[in-house]
Amino acid sequence: MNRSLHKKSTNNAGSRAGITTVELGLLLPLVFMLIMGIIETGVLCYSWLTVQRAAHEGVRFAATGQGYEEGTRNTLIEQATASMLDQLNNGQKVITIRSWPDHSATGSGIEGNAGEPCQLVEVQVAYKYQPFTPLVSNMLPEIITLLGSGRKVNEPWYPCDS
């Protein structure tokens, strides 16, 4: 009688190990997808913050008026902005500079012009992010456009028009 009880408890332990293996097999892909989703979200947030910082750095540089006398202002603004985007290696990056003659910023502004002293300038960055993690990238759009922009009033590097 003792032997039959011992044999029955051994079979039950083997059955439990099989159930645990099946549960692990079912949950492991979900855990893997969760980890990949966390990684993708982290990289996406990092990219968005980098785009924001690049736009703010570009508009900060634009407001100083550097390169105005030499006619290289837009090029210098784009270089200052692009230097912040060097960390993002995949995806297309577009930098747009525009200005408004007054502080109300009505209308679409003058694109490709950083403005005169005391005028409003905007630097906008568009970055086309491409998801890369396995499994998760299949559930996301092929390209996610991240936008960042900053506006600032140009410093008076010469007297402002009233």
Backbone as ProteinMPNN parsed JSONL, in Angstrom:
{"seq_chain_A": "MNRSLHKKSTNNAGSRAGITTVELGLLLPLVFMLIMGIIETGVLCYSWLTVQRAAHEGVRFAATGQGYEEGTRNTLIEQATASMLDQLNNGQKVITIRSWPDHSATGSGIEGNAGEPCQLVEVQVAYKYQPFTPLVSNMLPEIITLLGSGRKVNEPWYPCDS", "coords_chain_A": {"N_chain_A": [[0.812, -1.181, 0.0], [1.933, 1.226, 0.699], [3.746, 1.616, -1.362], [2.15, 2.171, -3.633], [1.097, 4.683, -3.027], [3.436, 6.214, -3.027], [4.223, 5.993, -5.704], [2.1, 7.269, -6.995], [2.362, 9.961, -6.128], [4.769, 10.666, -7.338], [4.158, 10.664, -10.076], [2.383, 12.805, -10.135], [4.078, 14.959, -9.581], [5.653, 15.025, -11.896], [3.708, 15.677, -13.738], [3.022, 18.238, -12.925], [5.401, 19.592, -13.507], [5.339, 19.472, -16.272], [3.088, 21.045, -16.816], [4.009, 23.514, -15.896], [6.04, 23.975, -17.744], [4.56, 24.255, -20.101], [3.052, 26.537, -19.441], [5.148, 28.408, -19.223], [6.032, 28.366, -21.859], [3.835, 29.554, -23.103], [3.72, 32.088, -21.928], [6.254, 33.26, -22.269], [6.689, 34.386, -24.945], [4.933, 36.58, -24.752], [6.076, 38.058, -22.645], [8.52, 38.624, -23.847], [7.639, 40.254, -25.99], [6.623, 42.372, -24.496], [8.958, 43.384, -23.292], [10.372, 44.147, -25.618], [8.594, 46.109, -26.51], [8.853, 48.005, -24.476], [11.522, 48.752, -24.858], [11.365, 49.836, -27.478], [9.584, 51.97, -27.019], [11.126, 53.487, -25.263], [13.31, 54.244, -26.923], [11.903, 55.673, -28.854], [10.866, 57.811, -27.303], [13.294, 58.97, -26.492], [14.24, 59.783, -29.007], [12.257, 61.665, -29.698], [12.632, 63.58, -27.653], [15.219, 64.386, -28.309], [14.767, 65.588, -30.788], [13.165, 67.725, -29.939], [15.005, 69.113, -28.296], [16.92, 69.789, -30.218], [15.478, 71.562, -31.859], [15.028, 73.632, -30.023], [17.652, 74.386, -29.463], [18.392, 75.274, -31.996], [16.637, 77.497, -32.382], [17.44, 79.08, -30.27], [20.044, 79.704, -31.072], [19.383, 81.027, -33.441], [18.152, 83.368, -32.536], [20.253, 84.956, -31.745], [21.357, 86.247, -33.906], [23.7, 85.717, -35.214], [25.816, 85.541, -38.031], [24.325, 87.201, -39.62], [25.327, 89.58, -40.799], [27.183, 88.488, -42.593], [25.61, 86.998, -44.255], [25.173, 84.311, -43.835], [23.447, 83.282, -42.037], [21.11, 81.533, -41.99], [22.291, 79.107, -42.767], [24.087, 78.689, -40.651], [22.273, 78.425, -38.544], [20.938, 76.086, -39.308], [23.099, 74.31, -39.178], [23.716, 74.395, -36.421], [21.382, 73.305, -35.393], [21.292, 70.794, -36.679], [23.567, 69.604, -35.607], [22.743, 68.766, -33.129], [21.107, 66.732, -33.844], [22.673, 64.686, -34.677], [22.879, 62.417, -33.144], [20.778, 60.842, -33.802], [20.537, 58.312, -35.925], [19.084, 56.907, -37.886], [16.546, 57.568, -40.267], [14.865, 60.36, -41.827], [15.671, 63.821, -41.641], [14.346, 67.031, -41.332], [14.801, 70.462, -41.371], [13.232, 73.448, -40.69], [13.066, 76.915, -41.097], [11.473, 79.856, -40.089], [9.963, 83.124, -39.978], [8.207, 85.876, -38.398], [6.925, 89.153, -38.786], [5.827, 90.412, -36.582], [4.946, 89.847, -33.103], [2.677, 88.35, -32.858], [2.47, 86.193, -34.524], [0.744, 85.456, -36.63], [-0.713, 83.798, -39.41], [1.248, 81.964, -41.887], [3.883, 82.726, -41.758], [7.22, 83.741, -42.839], [8.864, 81.622, -44.712], [12.125, 80.16, -44.607], [13.448, 82.367, -43.766], [15.082, 83.958, -41.182], [14.425, 86.268, -39.936], [14.417, 89.731, -38.759], [16.013, 91.921, -36.307], [14.3, 91.808, -33.183], [12.072, 90.548, -34.226], [9.897, 87.691, -34.522], [11.139, 84.41, -34.49], [11.134, 81.069, -35.71], [12.153, 77.726, -35.35], [11.745, 74.66, -36.76], [11.74, 71.158, -36.468], [11.508, 68.167, -38.191], [11.379, 64.736, -37.91], [11.667, 61.585, -39.252], [10.924, 58.796, -37.811], [11.83, 55.407, -37.651], [10.526, 52.457, -36.575], [12.22, 49.692, -34.999], [12.465, 47.344, -33.468], [12.104, 43.775, -33.11], [9.016, 42.106, -33.8], [7.414, 44.118, -32.395], [7.737, 46.309, -34.096], [6.282, 45.519, -36.276], [3.693, 45.997, -35.505], [3.442, 48.685, -35.417], [3.197, 51.869, -37.209], [4.98, 52.174, -40.339], [6.589, 54.441, -40.576], [7.065, 57.0, -38.227], [6.343, 60.266, -37.696], [8.107, 62.651, -35.986], [7.792, 65.727, -34.42], [9.315, 68.812, -33.596], [9.533, 72.052, -32.248], [10.532, 75.464, -31.798], [10.099, 78.78, -30.656], [11.222, 82.124, -30.648], [12.008, 85.497, -29.747], [13.962, 87.531, -31.758], [17.128, 88.811, -30.79], [18.085, 92.23, -30.227], [20.337, 92.931, -32.32], [20.934, 95.081, -33.803], [19.41, 98.343, -33.684], [15.88, 98.047, -33.14], [13.066, 98.204, -35.397], [10.435, 100.422, -34.874]], "CA_chain_A": [[0.0, 0.0, 0.0], [2.853, 2.354, 0.746], [4.349, 1.785, -2.686], [1.2, 2.776, -4.561], [1.03, 6.109, -2.69], [4.688, 6.826, -3.471], [4.188, 6.031, -7.162], [1.11, 8.259, -7.388], [2.9, 11.304, -5.882], [5.824, 10.899, -8.319], [3.484, 11.016, -11.327], [1.796, 14.123, -9.952], [5.179, 15.934, -9.688], [6.0, 15.105, -13.315], [2.607, 16.365, -14.406], [3.163, 19.657, -12.578], [6.538, 20.128, -14.263], [4.865, 19.629, -17.646], [2.188, 22.202, -16.835], [4.87, 24.689, -15.753], [6.731, 24.162, -19.028], [3.565, 24.763, -21.047], [2.765, 27.921, -19.04], [6.32, 29.192, -19.596], [5.999, 28.468, -23.323], [2.774, 30.477, -23.48], [3.976, 33.434, -21.406], [7.546, 33.798, -22.686], [6.561, 35.331, -26.069], [4.3, 37.815, -24.281], [7.084, 38.795, -21.885], [9.482, 39.113, -24.839], [7.014, 41.388, -26.679], [6.545, 43.472, -23.532], [10.311, 43.95, -23.18], [10.658, 44.841, -26.887], [7.757, 47.312, -26.508], [9.475, 48.971, -23.559], [12.724, 49.251, -25.528], [10.93, 50.694, -28.592], [9.034, 53.188, -26.433], [12.251, 54.267, -24.742], [14.051, 54.835, -28.043], [11.009, 56.66, -29.452], [10.869, 58.981, -26.413], [14.623, 59.57, -26.611], [14.292, 60.468, -30.305], [11.391, 62.844, -29.619], [13.305, 64.578, -26.823], [16.354, 64.892, -29.078], [14.196, 66.506, -31.776], [12.771, 68.933, -29.201], [16.219, 69.833, -27.89], [17.546, 70.335, -31.427], [14.7, 72.732, -32.256], [15.287, 74.703, -29.053], [19.022, 74.853, -29.683], [18.376, 76.027, -33.242], [15.981, 78.802, -32.205], [18.309, 79.863, -29.382], [21.117, 80.217, -31.915], [18.792, 81.961, -34.404], [17.831, 84.635, -31.889], [21.464, 85.761, -31.522], [21.66, 87.025, -35.106], [25.022, 85.383, -35.756], [25.843, 85.286, -39.46], [23.449, 88.144, -40.316], [26.158, 90.487, -41.622], [27.865, 87.718, -43.63], [24.617, 86.335, -45.091], [25.239, 82.864, -43.594], [22.656, 83.032, -40.83], [20.298, 80.307, -42.104], [23.204, 77.96, -42.795], [24.595, 78.492, -39.282], [21.154, 77.926, -37.729], [20.742, 74.686, -39.682], [24.231, 73.536, -38.653], [23.554, 74.284, -34.965], [20.267, 72.379, -35.157], [21.687, 69.462, -37.163], [24.573, 69.018, -34.708], [22.012, 68.105, -32.043], [20.416, 65.573, -34.409], [23.651, 63.673, -35.08], [22.683, 61.205, -32.34], [19.726, 60.044, -34.443], [21.211, 57.853, -37.133], [18.192, 56.432, -38.95], [15.404, 58.452, -40.49], [15.082, 61.63, -42.516], [15.565, 64.993, -40.776], [14.055, 68.253, -42.072], [14.857, 71.65, -40.52], [12.54, 74.564, -41.321], [13.227, 78.193, -40.4], [10.515, 80.868, -40.548], [9.864, 84.282, -39.084], [7.039, 86.746, -38.487], [7.339, 90.528, -38.507], [5.366, 90.826, -35.254], [4.956, 88.785, -32.094], [1.409, 87.607, -32.849], [2.707, 84.97, -35.315], [-0.433, 85.091, -37.42], [-0.372, 83.338, -40.748], [2.256, 80.906, -41.971], [5.225, 83.269, -41.594], [8.09, 83.81, -44.009], [9.713, 80.438, -44.625], [13.49, 80.337, -45.091], [13.945, 83.657, -43.302], [15.183, 83.965, -39.718], [13.885, 87.525, -39.426], [15.219, 90.891, -38.368], [16.013, 92.099, -34.849], [13.034, 91.954, -32.459], [11.006, 89.788, -34.872], [9.734, 86.334, -34.011], [11.737, 83.372, -35.333], [10.782, 79.699, -35.334], [12.888, 76.619, -35.956], [10.959, 73.43, -36.636], [12.453, 69.956, -36.876], [10.683, 66.983, -38.45], [12.222, 63.543, -37.971], [10.895, 60.391, -39.608], [11.401, 57.684, -36.991], [11.486, 54.079, -38.163], [10.617, 51.437, -35.521], [13.242, 48.701, -35.351], [12.493, 46.137, -32.652], [11.342, 42.654, -33.674], [7.618, 41.906, -33.403], [6.731, 45.37, -32.081], [7.748, 47.182, -35.279], [5.21, 45.068, -37.174], [2.418, 46.506, -35.005], [3.478, 50.143, -35.501], [3.332, 52.364, -38.579], [6.332, 52.034, -40.887], [7.303, 55.682, -40.246], [6.401, 57.868, -37.261], [6.936, 61.6, -37.815], [8.26, 63.369, -34.723], [7.96, 67.16, -34.662], [9.758, 69.665, -32.506], [9.686, 73.431, -32.69], [10.782, 76.473, -30.787], [9.96, 80.169, -31.105], [11.912, 83.077, -29.794], [12.145, 86.831, -30.32], [15.357, 87.834, -32.071], [17.779, 89.842, -29.986], [18.316, 93.458, -31.0], [21.748, 93.084, -32.669], [20.962, 96.494, -34.137], [18.128, 98.89, -33.166], [14.652, 97.482, -33.699], [12.118, 99.132, -36.0], [9.283, 100.59, -33.97]], "C_chain_A": [[0.865, 1.258, 0.0], [3.457, 2.648, -0.62], [3.393, 2.489, -3.65], [1.041, 4.272, -4.276], [2.268, 6.831, -3.185], [4.695, 6.983, -4.984], [3.226, 7.116, -7.653], [1.644, 9.685, -7.196], [4.014, 11.638, -6.855], [5.214, 11.303, -9.657], [2.902, 12.419, -11.26], [2.879, 15.211, -10.089], [5.598, 16.093, -11.138], [4.944, 15.859, -14.109], [2.674, 17.872, -14.146], [4.321, 20.304, -13.333], [6.144, 20.348, -15.719], [3.964, 20.837, -17.798], [2.995, 23.495, -16.747], [5.589, 24.994, -17.059], [5.77, 24.734, -20.067], [3.239, 26.23, -20.729], [3.911, 28.846, -19.433], [6.344, 29.405, -21.104], [4.937, 29.439, -23.815], [3.093, 31.916, -23.072], [5.27, 34.062, -21.928], [7.445, 34.726, -23.908], [5.912, 36.659, -25.657], [5.273, 38.677, -23.492], [8.125, 39.395, -22.83], [8.91, 40.321, -25.581], [6.906, 42.595, -25.767], [7.907, 44.153, -23.397], [10.672, 44.721, -24.452], [9.838, 46.131, -26.992], [8.329, 48.396, -25.61], [10.716, 49.574, -24.206], [12.335, 50.211, -26.654], [10.38, 52.017, -28.081], [10.142, 54.076, -25.897], [13.037, 54.956, -25.847], [13.204, 55.907, -28.733], [10.976, 57.939, -28.617], [12.211, 59.71, -26.472], [14.737, 60.359, -27.916], [13.456, 61.739, -30.277], [12.045, 63.945, -28.779], [14.506, 65.19, -27.539], [15.877, 65.883, -30.134], [13.788, 67.813, -31.11], [13.993, 69.775, -28.821], [16.915, 70.466, -29.092], [16.808, 71.595, -31.884], [14.957, 73.902, -31.316], [16.704, 75.256, -29.191], [19.094, 75.696, -30.945], [17.76, 77.402, -33.077], [16.785, 79.683, -31.241], [19.44, 80.497, -30.18], [20.576, 81.266, -32.882], [18.564, 83.331, -33.791], [19.058, 85.528, -31.676], [21.824, 86.618, -32.728], [23.019, 86.722, -35.709], [24.913, 85.032, -37.235], [24.983, 86.241, -40.27], [24.244, 89.021, -41.282], [26.781, 89.747, -42.806], [26.893, 87.04, -44.597], [24.597, 84.82, -44.929], [24.356, 82.436, -42.426], [21.853, 81.737, -40.902], [21.167, 79.057, -42.091], [23.718, 77.658, -41.394], [23.499, 77.947, -38.362], [20.926, 76.442, -38.028], [21.874, 73.807, -39.158], [24.109, 73.34, -37.143], [22.458, 73.285, -34.613], [20.669, 70.957, -35.524], [22.714, 68.805, -36.247], [23.916, 68.306, -33.53], [21.337, 66.826, -32.53], [21.368, 64.461, -34.822], [23.474, 62.36, -34.331], [21.642, 60.277, -32.951], [20.243, 59.596, -35.801], [20.29, 57.319, -38.211], [17.025, 57.402, -39.088], [15.799, 59.767, -41.123], [14.839, 62.784, -41.551], [15.359, 66.23, -41.642], [14.013, 69.403, -41.078], [14.227, 72.807, -41.299], [12.704, 75.806, -40.453], [12.182, 79.145, -40.968], [10.464, 81.986, -39.525], [8.562, 85.033, -39.344], [7.479, 88.154, -38.13], [6.861, 91.041, -37.147], [5.266, 89.609, -34.34], [3.676, 87.957, -32.085], [1.511, 86.292, -33.624], [1.459, 84.514, -36.045], [0.003, 84.715, -38.831], [0.733, 82.299, -40.707], [3.683, 81.414, -41.821], [5.995, 83.274, -42.902], [9.082, 82.661, -43.903], [11.079, 80.71, -45.243], [14.106, 81.645, -44.671], [13.939, 83.649, -41.776], [14.773, 85.292, -39.112], [14.924, 88.554, -39.067], [15.237, 90.993, -36.84], [14.606, 92.375, -34.323], [11.845, 91.309, -33.173], [11.002, 88.368, -34.31], [10.328, 85.334, -34.997], [11.324, 82.009, -34.792], [11.695, 78.732, -36.069], [12.075, 75.361, -35.682], [11.78, 72.273, -37.185], [11.441, 68.834, -37.056], [11.631, 65.807, -38.643], [11.339, 62.338, -38.241], [11.524, 59.172, -38.928], [10.925, 56.365, -37.582], [11.639, 53.057, -37.032], [11.522, 50.285, -35.961], [13.167, 47.395, -34.579], [11.66, 45.023, -33.285], [9.944, 42.578, -33.056], [6.872, 43.224, -33.184], [6.666, 46.265, -33.309], [6.674, 46.775, -36.284], [3.848, 45.62, -36.768], [2.327, 48.026, -35.109], [3.5, 50.588, -36.955], [4.785, 52.253, -39.043], [7.196, 53.248, -40.561], [6.437, 56.493, -39.29], [7.097, 59.217, -37.336], [6.919, 62.283, -36.453], [8.532, 64.835, -35.046], [8.425, 67.864, -33.402], [9.904, 71.07, -33.038], [9.931, 74.337, -31.506], [10.646, 77.849, -31.41], [10.638, 81.079, -30.106], [11.954, 84.419, -30.509], [13.634, 87.086, -30.543], [15.884, 88.946, -31.171], [17.999, 91.087, -30.85], [19.804, 93.66, -31.307], [21.997, 94.426, -33.357], [19.586, 97.035, -33.778], [16.907, 98.349, -33.91], [13.818, 98.574, -34.339], [10.916, 99.229, -35.079], [7.988, 100.53, -34.693]], "O_chain_A": [[0.526, 2.245, -0.653], [3.654, 3.808, -0.982], [3.834, 3.342, -4.419], [0.865, 5.053, -5.212], [2.171, 7.942, -3.708], [5.133, 8.015, -5.492], [3.52, 7.805, -8.63], [1.391, 10.541, -8.043], [4.194, 12.813, -7.177], [5.725, 12.215, -10.307], [2.933, 13.145, -12.254], [2.614, 16.271, -10.656], [5.875, 17.212, -11.569], [5.264, 16.593, -15.045], [2.413, 18.677, -15.04], [4.216, 21.457, -13.751], [6.579, 21.322, -16.334], [4.057, 21.57, -18.782], [2.695, 24.463, -17.446], [5.728, 26.159, -17.433], [6.15, 25.618, -20.835], [3.159, 27.062, -21.632], [3.675, 29.95, -19.923], [6.644, 30.503, -21.573], [5.126, 30.085, -24.846], [2.767, 32.855, -23.799], [5.361, 35.286, -22.017], [8.077, 35.783, -23.9], [6.29, 37.723, -26.147], [5.291, 39.898, -23.653], [8.561, 40.531, -22.643], [9.616, 41.309, -25.784], [7.08, 43.728, -26.217], [7.984, 45.381, -23.39], [11.215, 45.823, -24.376], [10.33, 47.136, -27.506], [8.289, 49.577, -25.954], [10.938, 50.781, -24.111], [12.918, 51.289, -26.77], [10.675, 53.071, -28.644], [10.095, 55.295, -26.063], [13.39, 56.128, -25.718], [13.732, 56.937, -29.15], [11.05, 59.037, -29.169], [12.248, 60.94, -26.497], [15.268, 61.469, -27.931], [13.89, 62.778, -30.775], [12.011, 65.115, -29.16], [14.777, 66.382, -27.39], [16.519, 66.911, -30.351], [14.036, 68.89, -31.652], [14.004, 70.993, -29.004], [17.445, 71.571, -28.984], [17.44, 72.585, -32.253], [15.09, 75.041, -31.765], [16.922, 76.459, -29.048], [19.776, 76.72, -30.97], [18.306, 78.383, -33.581], [16.802, 80.905, -31.39], [19.761, 81.671, -29.997], [21.229, 82.281, -33.123], [18.76, 84.348, -34.455], [18.913, 86.729, -31.449], [22.528, 87.618, -32.583], [23.446, 87.412, -36.634], [24.007, 84.302, -37.636], [24.912, 86.111, -41.492], [23.868, 89.179, -42.444], [26.895, 90.306, -43.896], [27.311, 86.558, -45.65], [24.066, 84.114, -45.786], [24.515, 81.337, -41.895], [21.906, 80.927, -39.977], [20.809, 78.058, -41.469], [23.779, 76.495, -40.993], [23.766, 77.106, -37.503], [20.745, 75.64, -37.112], [21.632, 72.676, -38.738], [24.367, 72.248, -36.637], [22.585, 72.516, -33.66], [20.416, 70.021, -34.766], [22.734, 67.581, -36.12], [24.473, 67.348, -32.993], [21.028, 65.94, -31.734], [20.925, 63.404, -35.27], [23.873, 61.305, -34.824], [21.618, 59.08, -32.663], [20.373, 60.405, -36.721], [20.691, 57.281, -39.375], [16.581, 57.986, -38.1], [16.929, 60.23, -40.971], [13.914, 62.737, -40.74], [16.116, 66.455, -42.587], [13.298, 69.35, -40.078], [14.633, 73.108, -42.422], [12.51, 75.761, -39.238], [12.018, 79.236, -42.185], [10.863, 81.824, -38.372], [7.91, 84.847, -40.371], [8.326, 88.33, -37.255], [7.424, 91.998, -36.615], [5.48, 88.477, -34.774], [3.599, 86.958, -31.371], [0.718, 85.378, -33.398], [1.151, 83.323, -36.077], [0.971, 85.258, -39.364], [1.11, 81.813, -39.64], [4.612, 80.609, -41.762], [5.482, 82.862, -43.942], [10.023, 82.71, -43.11], [11.189, 81.393, -46.261], [15.175, 82.01, -45.158], [12.914, 83.367, -41.154], [14.773, 85.434, -37.889], [16.128, 88.297, -39.07], [14.549, 90.232, -36.16], [13.826, 93.091, -34.95], [10.707, 91.512, -32.751], [11.975, 87.915, -33.707], [10.055, 85.399, -36.196], [11.183, 81.818, -33.584], [11.973, 78.899, -37.257], [11.76, 75.039, -34.536], [12.428, 72.389, -38.225], [10.617, 68.583, -36.177], [12.568, 65.874, -39.439], [10.365, 62.106, -37.524], [12.51, 58.606, -39.401], [9.764, 56.225, -37.965], [12.755, 52.812, -36.573], [11.583, 49.947, -37.144], [13.767, 46.41, -35.008], [10.637, 45.288, -33.918], [9.749, 42.957, -31.902], [5.793, 43.414, -33.745], [5.648, 46.916, -33.543], [6.209, 47.609, -37.06], [2.943, 45.704, -37.598], [1.254, 48.596, -34.911], [3.787, 49.786, -37.844], [5.706, 52.241, -38.226], [8.391, 53.112, -40.3], [5.236, 56.656, -39.506], [8.295, 59.317, -37.073], [5.864, 62.469, -35.847], [9.406, 65.143, -35.857], [7.987, 67.554, -32.294], [10.354, 71.262, -34.168], [9.583, 74.02, -30.368], [11.033, 78.059, -32.559], [10.629, 80.842, -28.898], [11.938, 84.472, -31.739], [14.455, 86.888, -29.648], [15.17, 89.893, -30.84], [18.089, 90.988, -32.073], [20.468, 94.459, -30.647], [23.144, 94.858, -33.479], [18.663, 96.244, -33.582], [16.908, 98.215, -35.134], [13.843, 99.724, -33.9], [10.439, 98.218, -34.563], [6.93, 100.654, -34.076]]}, "name": "protein", "num_of_chains": 1, "seq": "MNRSLHKKSTNNAGSRAGITTVELGLLLPLVFMLIMGIIETGVLCYSWLTVQRAAHEGVRFAATGQGYEEGTRNTLIEQATASMLDQLNNGQKVITIRSWPDHSATGSGIEGNAGEPCQLVEVQVAYKYQPFTPLVSNMLPEIITLLGSGRKVNEPWYPCDS"}
